[in-house]
Amino acid sequence: MPEGPVHVIRPAKTIAERLGARKGESHGLDPALLARMEAALGAHVAQNAHLIPAELTRLRSRFAGARADGDFRPVFAASHDIKGLAGTFGYPAVTRFADSLCTYLLSLPDMSAASPLVVATHLDAMTAALESSEDGALVEELAQGLAALVAHAG
């Protein structure tokens, strides 16, 4: 396991915090409005919690296609979608791993040179984070392993 500092990501929990307010502050917004916004977001998350597993299934399908035809651009697009959605639905580690996959693919001179092992390992890490309720120790171990794998592949 690589040595070095551990970076703990603590995503904003409230809309006010997402707007840049410190914990417990309202960022100048009416508290009643913030409460209604939080309730609406909570309802949206509850109604759409199925999206992240469905997006991971879509990403795996795109990966199967990329393994067949060598075109990893659809893998990048699906991973980028997950990167944008997962945090909203309460999966910051999935966002982190999707971002890592996007960064890896963008670092290549040509995405067709992507290592299937690196991509598959990122997909497995996203799935593990989703299924493990984002256990902090597991997330850090996975993040360090992905970083080492990407460094070795690069």
C-alpha positions as CSV (number, residue, x, y, z in Angstrom):
1,M,0.0,0.0,0.0
2,P,1.4,3.4,-0.9
3,E,2.7,5.6,1.9
4,G,1.6,9.2,2.3
5,P,-1.1,11.4,3.8
6,V,-4.7,10.2,3.8
7,H,-7.2,12.6,2.3
8,V,-10.7,12.3,3.8
9,I,-13.4,13.8,1.6
10,R,-16.2,15.3,3.6
11,P,-18.9,16.3,1.1
12,A,-21.3,19.1,1.9
13,K,-24.4,17.8,3.6
14,T,-26.7,20.7,3.1
15,I,-27.6,22.9,0.2
16,A,-26.2,25.9,2.1
17,E,-22.9,24.1,2.6
18,R,-22.9,23.3,-1.1
19,L,-23.3,27.0,-1.8
20,G,-20.2,27.7,0.3
21,A,-21.7,28.4,3.8
22,R,-20.0,27.0,6.8
23,K,-21.7,24.3,8.8
24,G,-24.8,25.7,10.4
25,E,-24.8,28.9,8.4
26,S,-27.5,29.8,5.9
27,H,-25.4,31.6,3.3
28,G,-27.8,34.5,3.5
29,L,-30.8,32.5,2.3
30,D,-34.1,32.4,4.1
31,P,-34.0,29.3,6.5
32,A,-37.6,28.4,5.4
33,L,-36.5,28.4,1.8
34,L,-33.5,26.3,2.6
35,A,-35.7,23.8,4.4
36,R,-38.0,23.5,1.4
37,M,-35.0,23.1,-0.9
38,E,-33.6,20.4,1.4
39,A,-37.0,18.6,1.4
40,A,-37.3,18.8,-2.4
41,L,-33.7,17.4,-2.8
42,G,-34.4,14.7,-0.3
43,A,-37.5,13.6,-2.2
44,H,-35.6,13.7,-5.5
45,V,-32.8,11.6,-4.1
46,A,-35.3,9.0,-2.7
47,Q,-37.2,8.8,-6.0
48,N,-34.0,8.4,-8.0
49,A,-31.7,6.3,-5.8
50,H,-31.9,3.6,-8.5
51,L,-30.0,5.7,-11.0
52,I,-26.5,5.0,-9.7
53,P,-26.7,1.2,-10.0
54,A,-28.3,1.6,-13.4
55,E,-25.6,4.0,-14.5
56,L,-22.9,1.5,-13.3
57,T,-24.7,-1.2,-15.4
58,R,-24.6,1.1,-18.4
59,L,-20.9,1.8,-17.7
60,R,-20.1,-1.9,-17.6
61,S,-22.0,-2.4,-20.9
62,R,-19.9,0.4,-22.5
63,F,-16.8,-1.2,-21.2
64,A,-17.8,-4.5,-22.8
65,G,-18.2,-2.6,-26.1
66,A,-14.8,-0.9,-25.6
67,R,-13.1,-4.2,-25.1
68,A,-14.6,-5.4,-28.3
69,D,-13.9,-2.4,-30.5
70,G,-11.2,-0.5,-28.7
71,D,-13.2,2.7,-28.4
72,F,-13.1,3.8,-24.8
73,R,-14.8,7.2,-25.4
74,P,-18.2,5.8,-24.4
75,V,-16.6,4.5,-21.2
76,F,-15.3,8.0,-20.5
77,A,-18.8,9.5,-21.2
78,A,-20.6,7.1,-18.9
79,S,-18.0,7.5,-16.2
80,H,-18.3,11.3,-16.5
81,D,-22.1,11.0,-16.0
82,I,-21.6,8.9,-12.9
83,K,-19.0,11.4,-11.6
84,G,-21.7,14.1,-11.9
85,L,-24.6,12.1,-10.4
86,A,-23.2,10.0,-7.6
87,G,-22.4,12.8,-5.2
88,T,-25.9,14.2,-5.5
89,F,-27.3,10.8,-4.6
90,G,-25.0,10.3,-1.6
91,Y,-22.1,8.3,-3.0
92,P,-19.0,10.6,-2.8
93,A,-16.7,7.6,-3.1
94,V,-18.3,6.5,-6.4
95,T,-17.8,10.1,-7.6
96,R,-14.2,9.9,-6.6
97,F,-13.6,6.6,-8.4
98,A,-15.4,7.8,-11.5
99,D,-13.3,11.0,-11.5
100,S,-10.2,8.8,-11.2
101,L,-11.3,6.8,-14.2
102,C,-12.0,10.0,-16.2
103,T,-8.7,11.4,-15.3
104,Y,-6.9,8.2,-16.3
105,L,-8.6,8.0,-19.7
106,L,-7.9,11.7,-20.4
107,S,-4.3,11.3,-19.5
108,L,-3.8,8.8,-22.3
109,P,-2.5,10.1,-25.7
110,D,-5.3,8.0,-27.2
111,M,-8.1,6.4,-25.2
112,S,-7.8,3.2,-27.3
113,A,-4.6,2.6,-25.3
114,A,-6.6,2.2,-22.1
115,S,-5.7,-0.8,-20.0
116,P,-8.7,-3.0,-19.6
117,L,-7.4,-4.0,-16.2
118,V,-7.3,-0.4,-15.0
119,V,-10.8,0.3,-16.3
120,A,-12.2,-2.9,-14.8
121,T,-10.6,-2.2,-11.4
122,H,-12.2,1.3,-11.4
123,L,-15.6,-0.3,-12.1
124,D,-15.1,-2.8,-9.3
125,A,-14.2,0.0,-6.9
126,M,-17.3,1.9,-7.8
127,T,-19.4,-1.2,-7.3
128,A,-17.7,-2.0,-4.0
129,A,-18.2,1.6,-2.7
130,L,-21.9,1.5,-3.7
131,E,-22.4,-1.9,-2.0
132,S,-20.4,-1.2,1.1
133,S,-22.2,2.0,2.1
134,E,-19.0,3.8,1.4
135,D,-17.0,2.5,4.4
136,G,-14.3,5.1,4.9
137,A,-11.4,2.6,5.4
138,L,-12.5,0.6,2.4
139,V,-12.7,3.8,0.3
140,E,-9.2,4.9,1.3
141,E,-7.8,1.4,0.6
142,L,-9.5,1.3,-2.8
143,A,-8.4,4.9,-3.7
144,Q,-4.8,4.1,-2.8
145,G,-4.9,0.9,-4.8
146,L,-6.3,2.6,-7.9
147,A,-3.7,5.3,-7.7
148,A,-0.9,2.7,-7.5
149,L,-2.5,0.8,-10.4
150,V,-2.8,3.9,-12.6
151,A,0.8,4.9,-11.8
152,H,2.0,1.4,-12.7
153,A,0.0,1.4,-15.9
154,G,1.2,4.8,-17.0
